Amino acid sequence: MSIRIGQGFDVHAFTDGDHIMLGGVRITHDRGFAAHSDGDVLIHSICDALLGACALGDIGLHFPPDDPQWKDCCSAIFLQHCYSLVKQNGFIIGNIDSTIIAEQPKIKPHTQNIRQSLAEILDIDVDNISVKATTTEKLGFTGRGEGMAAQAICLLTSKA
């Protein structure tokens, strides 16, 4: 059996808006993400983890931010595509562990919905997905409320 590990990271600044997308879940917030797509930092970091584990580059290679077809695109489409590439390369997801880094909005009330959403997008068991959140104790750009970051790590195993 072959095992691969991948890690991903993404960040987006806040801008005017009334919600953000995290893990495919719409969360009411007094700001939105400044992004070409819907700016879902969690999904973007998971995409990079999956792609990295298969040595297939990063999300920007597959979905260039200057390509108009991806303008305001739902990031679930990116994640489904990245997982299809994982499967084409003979792997399945063992697990995904992720951390959202932000002062606001509070993530804990949404973690179960986010886990369920990601499980549905990927068609895997929700028990294989971990979503955590932390702050930076008001330090740095996330601490000042200027944006949000997310990191993810995945374990892939060969199908055979």
DASULUR-V724251 format. One line per field, one symbol per residue. phi: phi as a letter, one per 30 degrees, with the letter a starting at -180 (. if undefined). psi: psi as a letter, one per 20 degrees, with the letter a starting at -180 (. if undefined). burial: + if it has 16 or more other C-alpha atoms within 10 Angstrom, else -. Layout:
# DASULUR-V724251
phi->???
psi->???
burial->???
This chain:
# DASULUR-V724251
phi->.cbbbbbbbbbbddbdlbabcbiicdcdadbbcdadcdidddddddeddddddchcibddddbedcdddcehdddedddddddddeddcibbddabbbbccadbddcedcddddeddddddchbdedcbcbbbbcchiciddddidabbbbbbbccbddd
psi->pppqpqqqqqqqqqaqajrrpokjppppqjrapoqgbijnhggghgghggghhjlkbrhhghmpijohijpjqpihgggggghhhghhjkqrpgrppqppoqgqrphgiihghggggghggilrphijpporqrrkkjqahhhikiaqrqqqqqpqqqh.
burial->---+++++++++++----+++++++-+---++++++++++++++++++++++++-+-++----------+---+++-+++-++-+++---+++++++++++++++-+--++-+++++++-++-+-+--+++----------++-++++++++++++++--
